[in-house]
Amino acid sequence: MKIGIIRCMQTEDFCPGTRDFQVIRNREEAFEGIKEDIEIIGFINCGGCPGKKSVLRARQLVQKGADTIVFASCIQKGNPIGYPCPFAHKMKSLIQADLGENIKIIDYTHN
């Protein structure tokens, strides 16, 4: 599995993504049960509200080799500040429509 991670631009000033990388490395939370090797292709922000750049950024991650797009938990779950992205579901649907069904999407990294 080759993953491209999209994170919230608003939280990148105070979250270095440490927990995201930890759960991937340890096969925990959203990555529990994944048996295949996991390679991180890229770790990029959404481009800022309202997430319009996320489609282009997801496309770029796929062009670099990602077969799975992962939303960091700051987007879908609002970690660590408890404020989920109000555009998360729209971003996901636009990315899925653009990339097609061959690209898997994982909604979060950790709780």
ABEGO torsion letter per residue (X at the ends): XBBBBBBBAAAAAABAGAAAAAAAAAGBEAABGBABBBBBABBBBAGEOAGAAAAAAAAAAAAAGBABBBBBAAAAAGOAAGBBBAAAAAAAAAAAAAAEAABBBBABABX
